[in-house]
Each structure stands twice: as C-alpha cells, then as structure tokens.
C-alpha cells in the first residue's frame, strides 16, 4: 500500500504516531510511504527510518519556491499545497496513493478503501458540507456549478488521471485570483478546480472529525439538527463510541483541538490514548 504525507520537521512525532496506528490497524502486509517536505534534515530522516524500520520510506524534497505567493499562516503552512502537486512530484510508476494528514489515527483496516475502483474520478475524498454550503462556496470561489466541498485530510489519488490533467499554472492562477476569499486555501483550490471529479466517501467512516460525534454524544439535539442542514448527513442509527469502534476507519483530529495537547474537548480522544497504550506495550 502506498501512503503519502506532507510534513515539516515539527510534525515528525505526530506523523510517527499516525504511522504506528497504520501499522497496527491498516491491514496491509507492507507500506511504501512517500513524505513530501522542504525542511527535513538527514538527522530527521534517520530518526524516521529508525522509528519505522519495517516501512519503505521515500523522502521527496519539494522546492518551497514552487508555492511562493500562495497564502499561508502558522495554522496553514506551505506544506498544505504539496498534496495538490503530489501527482507531479511522485514517481511515474505509481498508480494510486492514499494521502493522510498526520493528525489522523487509523482504527480499522484501510484495505477496502485502497482497493476501491475510481471509475472516472481523480480523487476519493470526504465532504463535511451539504447543498446549502456547496452553493455558498461556489459563489465565493466563482465556480460555475456547485461541487462538494472536499476535506483534503484524506485523499485517495488516481495518479495516471491526475498526471494527464493537473496543471500547476492553472492552480497558481486560481490562487492569485481568489486568495482574498480563501477560507481553507488548499481545500478551496481542490474543490474549485477538481471538485467535479471526486468520488465521495462516507465521512463517518473515512474522515470522522471530533465535532460531530461530540455533539451527538452530548445529545445536543437542536445543534445536531442545525448541523444536519450544514454538514454531511448524520446516520439514522445511533452513532456512539461503539459504532465508531466497529465502523470507522480514520479519525481526523483536525482543527486546534488535539488529544495530545492540553484542553482537548470531545470524546474521540479515547482512540488516541488507546493507541498510545498499544505503542507502549
């Protein structure tokens, strides 16, 4: 199984924990891991190799000048754009690869997702929005038609199709034109330019975010109903930690709330702490 990450040196510990969850629960017999970066030192690379001796590791240096002028901040560093250019940065021999944000934890096998047929899709990904926000995003980004707003934390790439069509000059031109209205820059770009070529995955299975389950768990019915208008449809059957443990594959600790940081709010931290317990055995 081919996996892709885009990190900087400060995210090495988080990346290693994600990979440990992959090794424990991902279900594949072997992993080839490609790491897009601009600042990892030889010592950093050796640290990663020592921590993951059973994994095939490929460190792919990305010239940061490739994204000069793209909007960035402490929360949204330049590395977020590397996943957009990934099909042009990876070896031509690869046909598919699964990108994971480093702040994800795998709790069930990835193999069903990885083997899924693309059809004519360029990506497989999740959305956490519904039709109302799709229309608002289309207007904000100047799109002719609304498309699902893609969460880029989990992306399965159809690499041959993307290599044939991905145009980084088009990406740059769009970023230059629209960056004043960007909210989540890489997601805005991917949605606007390729949202019509995405096969949608079940977000409760393949990109479960903390907020939705936390509100369901607390039984905040009014807020859940409001969320149902704005976010991807919640399931009719009860969604609790037992459901997650059985059905969810990827938990995404996106945003500022991380279970490895102080003041975490939510219920999904149990899976991170269970991972830490497994690692320490």
Secondary structure, 3 states (H helix, E strand, C coil): CEEEEECCHHHHHHHHHHHHHHHHHCCCCCCEEEEEECCCCHHHHHHHHHHCCCCEEEEEECCHHHHCCCCCCCCCCHHHHHHHHHHHHCCCCCCEEEEECCCEEECCCCHHHHCCCCCCCCEEEEECCCHHHHHHHHHHHCCCCCCCCEEEEEEEEEHHHHHHHCCHHHHHHHHHHHHHHCCCHHHHHHHHHHHHHEEECCHHHHCEEHHHHHHHHHCCHHHHHHHHHHCCCCCCCCCCHHHHHHHCCEEECCCCCCCCCCCCCCCCHHHHHHHHHHHCC
